[in-house]
Amino acid sequence: MSEFKHTIKTGFIEALPLAIAIAAYGLSYGVLANQVNFSMAATVTMSALVFSGSVQLVTVAMLAAGATMPSVLFTSILLNLRNLLYGAALAEGLAPAKKKWRWLLSFGVSDEPFVLGSTRFKKHGPDPLYFGVISATFYLAWLLSSYFGAFIGDQIDPLKFGLDLAFPVTFTALLVPSLKGKPIIATAVTAAVIVILLEYLWPGNDLKVVITGILAPLAGLYAARRTHHA
């Protein structure tokens, strides 16, 4: 088997378990979007153009609560600021790709491709093709599940079947093996503490994700500096 075909096969196989979890998450989004009177076209178009589960679910919830469009856009930007850091971290691994392809690959920069892509780059070096395969797999899973969720509409309750937990549980399982070294562990522990405290003091507010994303890495940077000077 050629290296090209081997990379495609490897990317698809490694992305498939998480793609299934993403599909469950996308199903929830489609159902919830239908329940707040999103049309089928609007639901699927949003998945095709935005491709961000957190932003799409928050948008649906905010619009259902009567939020204004400027507030929805501002919240969406805050939620996706982490992708700037992801992109910077992945830049070296995607560098061999031609500029026109890097623009396309940047659309796939999000939580799941970052975890698999960065792990791949550490083991095998830069691999734009692998990143493209896993991103495309996740994109198709999200797009199709969004459509199916909107299609079945009110016939299923995603919370009743625990579909809202499919993605975070699977993502955590992928993340745990990467928790090595004091800076990474410090970041993870700090993030957990901040989220728990904010949920206790400020329950149900989605800004806790943004706040945690800004503050937790500071603990990792501090731990890295202490380790470097030790």
Summary of the structure (lengths in Angstrom):
residues: 230
radius of gyration: 18.5
end to end distance: 47.8
largest distance: 58.9
contacts: 704
relative contact order: 0.15
helix: 82%
strand: 0%
